[in-house]
């Protein structure tokens, strides 16, 4: 087994500490986009978890939306769930609140706890794949475990 980069190892350690036996896999090629991740994982695009960070327009609080690969987030709908309009933050904000770079943001292990919304489209798949801290690290997990790990509210994000 090869050594993981520090960010990917952080996610592997967190998974282990939470009692999950999932394995972080670092690829030679990029998994930055949902399509690249699906290609590397050998799964459907819909099984890819996009961890998208938004910011409350008034509060400035971070909001995590876990979106299925092909889906676009309806920001107005998420704003209704969050109780305020949401905006797309810059890369520095994402790095500050998650501890990870865009393209490698995992659904867990963030620097700050944040309100989380989980795409209901994941419920059609027994397993899904999520980023693991770097733009080329991913891990497969049971869909039900993603909800348990993140305490995310299952909603229609489209």
GIFENBEL-V755227 format. One line per field, one symbol per residue. ss: DSSP state (H for helix, E for strand, L for the rest). burial: b if it has 9 or more other ideal C-beta (glycine too) atoms within 8 Angstrom, else e. A space follows every 10 residues. Layout:
ss=???
burial=???
//
This chain:
ss=LLLLLHHHHH HHHHHHHLLL LLLLEELLLL LLLHHHHHHH HLLLHHHEEE EEEEEELLLL LEEEEEEELL LLLLHHHHHH HHLLLEEELL HHHHHHHHLL LLLLLLLLLL LLLLEEEEEH HHHHLLEEEE ELLLLLEEEE EEHHHHHHHH LLEEELLL
burial=eeebbebbbb bbebbbeeeb eeebebbeeb bbebebbbeb bebebbbbbb bbbbbbbeee ebbbbbbbbe bebebebbbe bbebebeebe eebbbebbeb bebbbbbbbb eeebebbbbb bbeebebbbb bbbbbbbbbb bebebbbebb ebeebebe
//
